[in-house]
Amino acid sequence: MDAALPSPSGRSTEAAVVRSPGAPFVLSPVTLSPPRPDEVVVEVEACGVCHADLAASAGEMPFPLPGVLGHEGLGRILEVGSGVETVRVGQRVVVSSASCGHCPQCLGGAPVYCQDWPRLNLFGGARGDGSDTLAGELTGEGAHLHGHFFGQSAFSRHLLTKARAVIPVPEDLPAAVLAPLGCGVMTGVGAATLVLQPAPGDRVAVFGAGAVGLSAVMGLKLTGAAQIIAVDIHDSRLELARELGATETINARNVDVAEEMARLTQGAGLNGAIETSGVASSLQAAISSLRASGICVVVGVPADLARAGVDLIELVSKGLRLVGTNQGDANPHTFIPRLIELHRRGRLPVERLVTSFAFSEINDAAAASSKGQAIKPVLHMS
């Protein structure tokens, strides 16, 4: 037997397979590899649909296909490896991304900056040692079904992941609230509260009012920012942004964003901006809207992974700071419990972002997200 393939004694399940770039999700039988000593099997209850899943399915991210995507998994631990002592069978958990656990970043409490993060979560489509976590019938497409997307591949009724990637969560909160915490909500709130960290009275803006952008708006409302401006091209999303904490909104289809931003800030400019859309022109508008010594936090990445051009004279002469962030700089093990507490106190209404779909409706969920009709689709497996 090829050592890279899962053992036939692994668990049979059903997953949404993308066979080639641009192809639809197809619910197909797959086999999970048995858990290694440091791994767990999770029976998936629900999974959020993130822009990264859609980008990977379209071939716009460096994840190999055919494969199983999904990275906002919520479920219950069904099986643990022989060396797992941190969690137990039966616990309800949110699943986060993969990390090695022993590099300086992991040991320093920053697993999202693990030195192997790109390979473990994107490029490889397999465990760090190259072994597959999934197998399936892929006629004419070779032996390998790629998995381990963000360490989990949660568009499946069961997933295999490292024990260090799961975070126990309460039994009483609905799946539609818990599933998005593993990536989209954590990234947006983290970008606002951990990275930008506006001072009291600051003027700030969020470019893009999708799930990450609206989570950033909610995060900024938790700070002392005096003015929170949301920018998007959908009026419905801008209306929701106001309800979630934005003080003003800009529809980028209707006006010159930089000029409108100058008007709204009375010419003072922004102290900080968070760019979540991944649109190059939006990033340029965000940078141009900054006052001297302003900060732009970059979350979104263009679909073609293009390099963004930056006016270096403006950057240097105004002392601007351009800061990238992965997962909002958050440590999931400490940050997700904080998000849950904020939700319990009514300060993080995640449910306002969610539209629920059955697992069998995954292509409808993807289409609704792409068309801007659903902000955060959540798939329910049962």
C-alpha positions as a Markdown table, in Angstrom:
| # | Residue | x | y | z |
|---|---|---|---|---|
| 1 | Met | 0.0 | 0.0 | 0.0 |
| 2 | Asp | 1.2 | 3.5 | -0.8 |
| 3 | Ala | 2.3 | 4.9 | 2.6 |
| 4 | Ala | 0.8 | 8.3 | 1.8 |
| 5 | Leu | -2.7 | 6.9 | 1.6 |
| 6 | Pro | -5.0 | 6.4 | 4.6 |
| 7 | Ser | -5.4 | 3.0 | 6.0 |
| 8 | Pro | -8.5 | 1.1 | 4.8 |
| 9 | Ser | -9.4 | 0.7 | 8.5 |
| 10 | Gly | -10.2 | 4.5 | 8.6 |
| 11 | Arg | -13.7 | 5.9 | 9.1 |
| 12 | Ser | -16.0 | 6.1 | 6.1 |
| 13 | Thr | -18.0 | 9.4 | 5.8 |
| 14 | Glu | -19.4 | 11.8 | 3.3 |
| 15 | Ala | -17.7 | 15.0 | 2.2 |
| 16 | Ala | -18.2 | 17.8 | -0.3 |
| 17 | Val | -15.5 | 17.2 | -2.9 |
| 18 | Val | -14.3 | 19.8 | -5.4 |
| 19 | Arg | -12.7 | 17.9 | -8.3 |
| 20 | Ser | -11.2 | 20.7 | -10.3 |
| 21 | Pro | -11.0 | 24.6 | -10.2 |
| 22 | Gly | -14.5 | 26.0 | -10.8 |
| 23 | Ala | -16.2 | 22.7 | -10.4 |
| 24 | Pro | -19.2 | 22.4 | -8.1 |
| 25 | Phe | -19.1 | 20.8 | -4.7 |
| 26 | Val | -20.2 | 17.1 | -5.0 |
| 27 | Leu | -21.2 | 15.1 | -1.9 |
| 28 | Ser | -19.1 | 12.0 | -2.1 |
| 29 | Pro | -18.1 | 9.0 | 0.0 |
| 30 | Val | -14.6 | 9.4 | 1.4 |
| 31 | Thr | -12.4 | 7.6 | 4.0 |
| 32 | Leu | -10.7 | 9.4 | 6.9 |
| 33 | Ser | -7.3 | 8.2 | 8.0 |
| 34 | Pro | -7.3 | 6.7 | 11.5 |
| 35 | Pro | -6.1 | 9.3 | 14.1 |
| 36 | Arg | -2.5 | 9.4 | 15.0 |
| 37 | Pro | -1.5 | 9.7 | 18.7 |
| 38 | Asp | -1.8 | 13.5 | 18.6 |
| 39 | Glu | -5.0 | 13.7 | 16.4 |
| 40 | Val | -8.7 | 13.5 | 17.0 |
| 41 | Val | -11.8 | 12.7 | 14.9 |
| 42 | Val | -14.6 | 15.1 | 15.1 |
| 43 | Glu | -18.2 | 14.4 | 14.1 |
| 44 | Val | -19.1 | 17.7 | 12.3 |
| 45 | Glu | -22.2 | 19.5 | 13.5 |
| 46 | Ala | -21.9 | 22.6 | 11.4 |
| 47 | Cys | -19.4 | 24.6 | 9.3 |
| 48 | Gly | -19.3 | 28.2 | 8.1 |
| 49 | Val | -18.6 | 29.0 | 4.5 |
| 50 | Cys | -15.7 | 31.5 | 4.2 |
| 51 | His | -14.5 | 33.5 | 1.2 |
| 52 | Ala | -11.3 | 31.4 | 1.4 |
| 53 | Asp | -13.2 | 28.2 | 0.7 |
| 54 | Leu | -14.8 | 29.8 | -2.4 |
| 55 | Ala | -11.4 | 31.1 | -3.6 |
| 56 | Ala | -9.8 | 27.7 | -3.2 |
| 57 | Ser | -12.6 | 26.0 | -5.0 |
| 58 | Ala | -12.2 | 28.5 | -7.9 |
| 59 | Gly | -8.4 | 27.8 | -8.1 |
| 60 | Glu | -7.6 | 31.3 | -6.8 |
| 61 | Met | -5.7 | 30.0 | -3.7 |
| 62 | Pro | -2.7 | 27.6 | -3.7 |
| 63 | Phe | -4.6 | 24.6 | -2.5 |
| 64 | Pro | -4.3 | 21.4 | -4.6 |
| 65 | Leu | -7.5 | 19.9 | -6.1 |
| 66 | Pro | -9.3 | 17.5 | -6.1 |
| 67 | Gly | -9.9 | 18.2 | -2.4 |
| 68 | Val | -12.2 | 18.8 | 0.5 |
| 69 | Leu | -12.4 | 22.4 | 1.8 |
| 70 | Gly | -14.1 | 24.0 | 4.8 |
| 71 | His | -12.4 | 25.5 | 7.8 |
| 72 | Glu | -15.0 | 26.8 | 10.3 |
| 73 | Gly | -15.8 | 23.4 | 11.7 |
| 74 | Leu | -17.9 | 22.8 | 14.8 |
| 75 | Gly | -18.6 | 19.4 | 16.2 |
| 76 | Arg | -18.2 | 16.7 | 18.8 |
| 77 | Ile | -15.0 | 14.6 | 19.4 |
| 78 | Leu | -15.7 | 11.1 | 18.4 |
| 79 | Glu | -12.3 | 9.5 | 18.7 |
| 80 | Val | -8.9 | 10.5 | 20.2 |
| 81 | Gly | -5.4 | 9.4 | 19.4 |
| 82 | Ser | -3.5 | 7.4 | 22.0 |
| 83 | Gly | -1.5 | 10.3 | 23.2 |
| 84 | Val | -4.3 | 12.9 | 23.5 |
| 85 | Glu | -4.9 | 14.2 | 27.0 |
| 86 | Thr | -6.1 | 17.7 | 26.5 |
| 87 | Val | -9.6 | 16.8 | 25.2 |
| 88 | Arg | -11.9 | 13.9 | 25.6 |
| 89 | Val | -14.5 | 11.9 | 23.5 |
| 90 | Gly | -17.9 | 13.7 | 23.6 |
| 91 | Gln | -16.7 | 17.2 | 24.0 |
| 92 | Arg | -18.2 | 19.9 | 21.7 |
| 93 | Val | -15.4 | 21.8 | 20.0 |
| 94 | Val | -14.6 | 24.5 | 17.5 |
| 95 | Val | -11.8 | 23.6 | 15.1 |
| 96 | Ser | -9.1 | 26.1 | 14.3 |
| 97 | Ser | -6.1 | 26.0 | 11.8 |
| 98 | Ala | -3.1 | 23.8 | 12.0 |
| 99 | Ser | 0.2 | 24.6 | 13.6 |
| 100 | Cys | 3.3 | 22.7 | 14.5 |
| 101 | Gly | 3.3 | 23.4 | 18.3 |
| 102 | His | 7.1 | 23.6 | 18.7 |
| 103 | Cys | 8.4 | 26.6 | 16.6 |
| 104 | Pro | 9.2 | 29.9 | 18.4 |
| 105 | Gln | 5.9 | 31.4 | 17.2 |
| 106 | Cys | 3.8 | 28.5 | 18.5 |
| 107 | Leu | 5.7 | 28.4 | 21.8 |
| 108 | Gly | 5.2 | 32.1 | 22.1 |
| 109 | Gly | 1.4 | 31.9 | 21.9 |
| 110 | Ala | 1.0 | 32.9 | 18.2 |
| 111 | Pro | 0.1 | 29.6 | 16.4 |
| 112 | Val | -1.4 | 31.5 | 13.4 |
| 113 | Tyr | 2.2 | 32.6 | 12.7 |
| 114 | Cys | 3.6 | 29.1 | 12.9 |
| 115 | Gln | 6.7 | 28.8 | 10.7 |
| 116 | Asp | 4.9 | 25.9 | 8.8 |
| 117 | Trp | 1.5 | 27.6 | 8.6 |
| 118 | Pro | 1.3 | 28.0 | 4.8 |
| 119 | Arg | 2.4 | 24.4 | 4.2 |
| 120 | Leu | 0.2 | 22.9 | 6.9 |
| 121 | Asn | -3.0 | 24.8 | 5.9 |
| 122 | Leu | -2.8 | 25.7 | 2.2 |
| 123 | Phe | 0.0 | 24.4 | 0.0 |
| 124 | Gly | 0.3 | 20.8 | 1.0 |
| 125 | Gly | -3.3 | 19.4 | 1.0 |
| 126 | Ala | -2.0 | 16.8 | 3.5 |
| 127 | Arg | -0.3 | 16.4 | 6.9 |
| 128 | Gly | 3.1 | 18.1 | 7.4 |
| 129 | Asp | 4.9 | 14.9 | 6.5 |
| 130 | Gly | 3.0 | 14.6 | 3.2 |
| 131 | Ser | 0.7 | 11.8 | 4.2 |
| 132 | Asp | -3.0 | 12.0 | 3.2 |
| 133 | Thr | -5.8 | 12.4 | 5.7 |
| 134 | Leu | -8.5 | 11.5 | 3.1 |
| 135 | Ala | -9.1 | 9.0 | 0.4 |
| 136 | Gly | -11.9 | 8.7 | -2.2 |
| 137 | Glu | -13.0 | 7.4 | -5.5 |
| 138 | Leu | -11.6 | 9.9 | -8.1 |
| 139 | Thr | -11.8 | 8.2 | -11.5 |
| 140 | Gly | -9.2 | 9.5 | -13.8 |
| 141 | Glu | -7.8 | 12.1 | -11.4 |
| 142 | Gly | -5.1 | 10.2 | -9.6 |
| 143 | Ala | -5.0 | 8.6 | -6.2 |
| 144 | His | -4.8 | 11.6 | -4.0 |
| 145 | Leu | -7.8 | 13.4 | -2.5 |
| 146 | His | -6.4 | 16.4 | -0.8 |
| 147 | Gly | -7.5 | 17.4 | 2.7 |
| 148 | His | -6.1 | 19.1 | 5.8 |
| 149 | Phe | -7.4 | 22.5 | 4.5 |
| 150 | Phe | -6.7 | 24.9 | 7.3 |
| 151 | Gly | -5.8 | 21.7 | 9.2 |
| 152 | Gln | -9.4 | 20.3 | 9.1 |
| 153 | Ser | -11.3 | 20.1 | 5.7 |
| 154 | Ala | -14.6 | 20.6 | 7.5 |
| 155 | Phe | -17.0 | 20.3 | 4.6 |
| 156 | Ser | -17.6 | 16.7 | 5.7 |
| 157 | Arg | -19.6 | 14.8 | 8.2 |
| 158 | His | -16.4 | 13.8 | 10.0 |
| 159 | Leu | -13.0 | 15.5 | 10.1 |
| 160 | Leu | -9.5 | 14.6 | 11.3 |
| 161 | Thr | -7.4 | 17.2 | 12.9 |
| 162 | Lys | -4.6 | 17.8 | 15.5 |
| 163 | Ala | -5.8 | 17.8 | 19.1 |
| 164 | Arg | -4.0 | 21.1 | 19.6 |
| 165 | Ala | -6.4 | 22.6 | 16.9 |
| 166 | Val | -9.7 | 22.1 | 18.8 |
| 167 | Ile | -11.2 | 24.5 | 21.4 |
| 168 | Pro | -13.9 | 23.2 | 23.8 |
| 169 | Val | -17.1 | 25.3 | 23.6 |
| 170 | Pro | -20.4 | 25.4 | 25.5 |
| 171 | Glu | -23.3 | 23.1 | 24.9 |
| 172 | Asp | -26.0 | 25.7 | 25.1 |
| 173 | Leu | -25.1 | 28.1 | 22.3 |
| 174 | Pro | -26.4 | 27.5 | 18.8 |
| 175 | Ala | -24.2 | 26.1 | 16.0 |
| 176 | Ala | -24.9 | 29.2 | 13.9 |
| 177 | Val | -23.2 | 31.3 | 16.5 |
| 178 | Leu | -20.2 | 29.0 | 17.3 |
| 179 | Ala | -19.2 | 27.8 | 13.8 |
| 180 | Pro | -18.2 | 31.2 | 12.4 |
| 181 | Leu | -15.9 | 32.0 | 15.4 |
| 182 | Gly | -13.2 | 29.7 | 14.1 |
| 183 | Cys | -12.1 | 32.0 | 11.3 |
| 184 | Gly | -14.3 | 34.9 | 10.0 |
| 185 | Val | -15.5 | 36.4 | 13.3 |
| 186 | Met | -12.1 | 35.8 | 15.0 |
| 187 | Thr | -10.3 | 37.5 | 12.2 |
| 188 | Gly | -12.5 | 40.6 | 12.0 |
| 189 | Val | -12.7 | 41.2 | 15.8 |
| 190 | Gly | -9.0 | 40.4 | 16.2 |
| 191 | Ala | -8.0 | 42.8 | 13.4 |
| 192 | Ala | -9.9 | 45.5 | 15.2 |
| 193 | Thr | -9.0 | 44.8 | 18.9 |
| 194 | Leu | -5.7 | 43.1 | 18.7 |
| 195 | Val | -4.0 | 44.7 | 15.6 |
| 196 | Leu | -5.5 | 48.2 | 15.0 |
| 197 | Gln | -6.4 | 48.9 | 18.6 |
| 198 | Pro | -7.7 | 52.4 | 18.1 |
| 199 | Ala | -7.3 | 55.0 | 20.8 |
| 200 | Pro | -10.3 | 56.7 | 22.3 |
| 201 | Gly | -11.6 | 59.3 | 19.9 |
| 202 | Asp | -10.0 | 57.8 | 16.8 |
| 203 | Arg | -11.6 | 57.9 | 13.4 |
| 204 | Val | -11.5 | 54.5 | 11.7 |
| 205 | Ala | -12.9 | 52.7 | 8.7 |
| 206 | Val | -13.6 | 49.2 | 7.5 |
| 207 | Phe | -13.4 | 48.5 | 3.8 |
| 208 | Gly | -15.6 | 45.5 | 2.9 |
| 209 | Ala | -18.7 | 44.6 | 4.8 |
| 210 | Gly | -18.7 | 40.8 | 4.5 |
| 211 | Ala | -18.4 | 38.5 | 7.5 |
| 212 | Val | -14.9 | 39.6 | 8.4 |
| 213 | Gly | -15.6 | 43.3 | 7.8 |
| 214 | Leu | -18.8 | 43.3 | 9.8 |
| 215 | Ser | -17.0 | 41.4 | 12.6 |
| 216 | Ala | -14.4 | 44.1 | 12.5 |
| 217 | Val | -17.1 | 46.8 | 12.8 |
| 218 | Met | -18.4 | 44.9 | 15.9 |
| 219 | Gly | -14.9 | 44.7 | 17.2 |
| 220 | Leu | -14.3 | 48.5 | 16.7 |
| 221 | Lys | -17.5 | 49.2 | 18.6 |
| 222 | Leu | -15.9 | 47.5 | 21.6 |
| 223 | Thr | -13.1 | 50.1 | 21.5 |
| 224 | Gly | -13.0 | 53.8 | 22.1 |
| 225 | Ala | -13.2 | 54.8 | 18.4 |
| 226 | Ala | -15.4 | 57.8 | 18.0 |
| 227 | Gln | -16.1 | 57.4 | 14.3 |
| 228 | Ile | -16.5 | 54.0 | 12.5 |
| 229 | Ile | -17.1 | 54.2 | 8.7 |
| 230 | Ala | -18.0 | 51.1 | 6.7 |
| 231 | Val | -17.4 | 50.9 | 3.0 |
| 232 | Asp | -19.0 | 48.4 | 0.6 |
| 233 | Ile | -21.0 | 48.1 | -2.6 |
| 234 | His | -24.1 | 46.5 | -1.2 |
| 235 | Asp | -26.6 | 48.8 | 0.5 |
| 236 | Ser | -28.1 | 46.0 | 2.6 |
| 237 | Arg | -24.7 | 45.2 | 4.1 |
| 238 | Leu | -24.1 | 48.9 | 4.8 |
| 239 | Glu | -27.4 | 49.1 | 6.6 |
| 240 | Leu | -26.5 | 46.1 | 8.7 |
| 241 | Ala | -23.1 | 47.7 | 9.4 |
| 242 | Arg | -24.9 | 50.7 | 10.9 |
| 243 | Glu | -26.9 | 48.5 | 13.1 |
| 244 | Leu | -23.8 | 46.7 | 14.3 |
| 245 | Gly | -21.8 | 49.9 | 15.2 |
| 246 | Ala | -20.8 | 51.9 | 12.1 |
| 247 | Thr | -21.5 | 55.6 | 12.5 |
| 248 | Glu | -21.4 | 56.4 | 8.8 |
| 249 | Thr | -21.3 | 54.3 | 5.6 |
| 250 | Ile | -20.1 | 54.7 | 2.0 |
| 251 | Asn | -21.3 | 52.9 | -1.0 |
| 252 | Ala | -18.2 | 52.7 | -3.2 |
| 253 | Arg | -20.3 | 52.3 | -6.4 |
| 254 | Asn | -21.7 | 55.8 | -6.0 |
| 255 | Val | -18.9 | 58.1 | -4.9 |
| 256 | Asp | -15.1 | 58.6 | -4.9 |
| 257 | Val | -14.3 | 56.8 | -1.7 |
| 258 | Ala | -11.2 | 58.9 | -0.8 |
| 259 | Glu | -13.1 | 62.2 | -1.4 |
| 260 | Glu | -16.1 | 61.0 | 0.6 |
| 261 | Met | -13.9 | 59.8 | 3.4 |
| 262 | Ala | -12.2 | 63.3 | 3.6 |
| 263 | Arg | -15.7 | 64.9 | 3.8 |
| 264 | Leu | -16.9 | 62.6 | 6.5 |
| 265 | Thr | -13.7 | 63.2 | 8.6 |
| 266 | Gln | -13.8 | 66.9 | 8.0 |
| 267 | Gly | -10.5 | 66.7 | 6.2 |
| 268 | Ala | -8.7 | 65.1 | 9.2 |
| 269 | Gly | -8.3 | 61.7 | 7.6 |
| 270 | Leu | -8.4 | 58.3 | 9.3 |
| 271 | Asn | -6.3 | 57.2 | 12.2 |
| 272 | Gly | -6.8 | 53.6 | 11.1 |
| 273 | Ala | -8.4 | 51.4 | 8.4 |
| 274 | Ile | -9.0 | 47.7 | 8.1 |
| 275 | Glu | -9.1 | 46.4 | 4.5 |
| 276 | Thr | -11.0 | 43.1 | 4.2 |
| 277 | Ser | -12.3 | 43.0 | 0.6 |
| 278 | Gly | -9.1 | 41.9 | -1.2 |
| 279 | Val | -9.8 | 44.5 | -3.9 |
| 280 | Ala | -6.6 | 46.4 | -4.9 |
| 281 | Ser | -8.5 | 49.7 | -5.6 |
| 282 | Ser | -10.1 | 49.4 | -2.1 |
| 283 | Leu | -6.7 | 49.0 | -0.5 |
| 284 | Gln | -5.5 | 52.1 | -2.4 |
| 285 | Ala | -8.5 | 54.1 | -1.1 |
| 286 | Ala | -7.9 | 52.9 | 2.4 |
| 287 | Ile | -4.2 | 54.0 | 2.3 |
| 288 | Ser | -5.1 | 57.4 | 0.7 |
| 289 | Ser | -7.7 | 58.0 | 3.4 |
| 290 | Leu | -5.2 | 57.8 | 6.2 |
| 291 | Arg | -3.9 | 60.9 | 8.1 |
| 292 | Ala | -0.2 | 61.2 | 8.9 |
| 293 | Ser | 1.1 | 58.2 | 11.0 |
| 294 | Gly | -2.1 | 56.3 | 10.2 |
| 295 | Ile | -2.3 | 52.5 | 10.1 |
| 296 | Cys | -3.9 | 50.3 | 7.5 |
| 297 | Val | -4.5 | 46.7 | 8.6 |
| 298 | Val | -4.7 | 44.3 | 5.6 |
| 299 | Val | -6.8 | 41.2 | 5.8 |
| 300 | Gly | -8.1 | 40.7 | 2.2 |
| 301 | Val | -5.9 | 39.2 | -0.5 |
| 302 | Pro | -6.7 | 39.8 | -4.2 |
| 303 | Ala | -8.1 | 36.7 | -6.1 |
| 304 | Asp | -5.1 | 36.6 | -8.4 |
| 305 | Leu | -2.7 | 37.0 | -5.5 |
| 306 | Ala | -1.4 | 40.2 | -7.3 |
| 307 | Arg | 1.2 | 42.4 | -5.6 |
| 308 | Ala | -0.3 | 45.7 | -4.5 |
| 309 | Gly | 1.3 | 48.8 | -5.6 |
| 310 | Val | 2.0 | 51.3 | -2.9 |
| 311 | Asp | 3.0 | 55.0 | -3.2 |
| 312 | Leu | 6.2 | 54.9 | -1.3 |
| 313 | Ile | 6.6 | 58.7 | -1.2 |
| 314 | Glu | 3.2 | 58.9 | 0.5 |
| 315 | Leu | 4.1 | 56.0 | 2.8 |
| 316 | Val | 7.3 | 57.6 | 3.9 |
| 317 | Ser | 6.4 | 61.2 | 4.0 |
| 318 | Lys | 3.2 | 60.6 | 6.0 |
| 319 | Gly | 4.7 | 57.9 | 8.2 |
| 320 | Leu | 2.0 | 55.4 | 7.3 |
| 321 | Arg | 2.1 | 51.9 | 8.6 |
| 322 | Leu | 0.8 | 49.0 | 6.5 |
| 323 | Val | 0.2 | 45.9 | 8.6 |
| 324 | Gly | -0.8 | 42.4 | 7.5 |
| 325 | Thr | -2.7 | 40.0 | 9.7 |
| 326 | Asn | -3.5 | 36.4 | 9.6 |
| 327 | Gln | -6.6 | 35.3 | 11.6 |
| 328 | Gly | -6.6 | 38.7 | 13.4 |
| 329 | Asp | -3.4 | 37.8 | 15.3 |
| 330 | Ala | -5.5 | 35.8 | 17.6 |
| 331 | Asn | -4.6 | 32.7 | 19.6 |
| 332 | Pro | -7.8 | 30.7 | 19.1 |
| 333 | His | -7.5 | 28.9 | 22.5 |
| 334 | Thr | -7.7 | 32.2 | 24.4 |
| 335 | Phe | -9.6 | 34.4 | 21.9 |
| 336 | Ile | -12.5 | 32.2 | 21.1 |
| 337 | Pro | -13.6 | 31.9 | 24.7 |
| 338 | Arg | -13.5 | 35.7 | 24.9 |
| 339 | Leu | -15.7 | 36.0 | 21.8 |
| 340 | Ile | -18.2 | 33.6 | 23.4 |
| 341 | Glu | -18.3 | 35.7 | 26.5 |
| 342 | Leu | -18.9 | 38.9 | 24.4 |
| 343 | His | -21.7 | 37.1 | 22.7 |
| 344 | Arg | -23.3 | 36.1 | 26.0 |
| 345 | Arg | -23.2 | 39.7 | 27.1 |
| 346 | Gly | -25.0 | 40.8 | 23.9 |
| 347 | Arg | -21.9 | 42.7 | 22.6 |
| 348 | Leu | -21.2 | 40.4 | 19.6 |
| 349 | Pro | -24.4 | 39.4 | 17.8 |
| 350 | Val | -22.8 | 36.9 | 15.4 |
| 351 | Glu | -26.2 | 35.5 | 14.5 |
| 352 | Arg | -27.0 | 38.8 | 12.6 |
| 353 | Leu | -24.5 | 37.7 | 10.0 |
| 354 | Val | -25.7 | 34.1 | 9.5 |
| 355 | Thr | -27.9 | 32.4 | 6.9 |
| 356 | Ser | -28.3 | 28.6 | 7.6 |
| 357 | Phe | -28.2 | 25.9 | 4.9 |
| 358 | Ala | -28.4 | 22.1 | 4.9 |
| 359 | Phe | -25.2 | 20.4 | 4.0 |
| 360 | Ser | -26.8 | 19.2 | 0.8 |
| 361 | Glu | -27.4 | 22.8 | -0.2 |
| 362 | Ile | -23.7 | 23.7 | -0.2 |
| 363 | Asn | -23.7 | 24.9 | -3.8 |
| 364 | Asp | -26.6 | 27.2 | -3.0 |
| 365 | Ala | -24.7 | 28.5 | 0.0 |
| 366 | Ala | -21.7 | 29.2 | -2.1 |
| 367 | Ala | -23.7 | 31.0 | -4.8 |
| 368 | Ala | -25.5 | 33.1 | -2.2 |
| 369 | Ser | -22.2 | 34.1 | -0.7 |
| 370 | Ser | -20.7 | 35.0 | -4.1 |
| 371 | Lys | -23.7 | 37.1 | -5.0 |
| 372 | Gly | -23.7 | 39.0 | -1.7 |
| 373 | Gln | -27.0 | 37.5 | -0.8 |
| 374 | Ala | -25.7 | 35.7 | 2.3 |
| 375 | Ile | -23.0 | 37.3 | 4.5 |
| 376 | Lys | -22.0 | 34.1 | 6.5 |
| 377 | Pro | -23.6 | 30.9 | 5.3 |
| 378 | Val | -23.5 | 28.1 | 7.8 |
| 379 | Leu | -23.9 | 24.5 | 6.7 |
| 380 | His | -25.7 | 22.2 | 9.2 |
| 381 | Met | -24.8 | 18.5 | 8.7 |
| 382 | Ser | -27.9 | 17.0 | 10.3 |
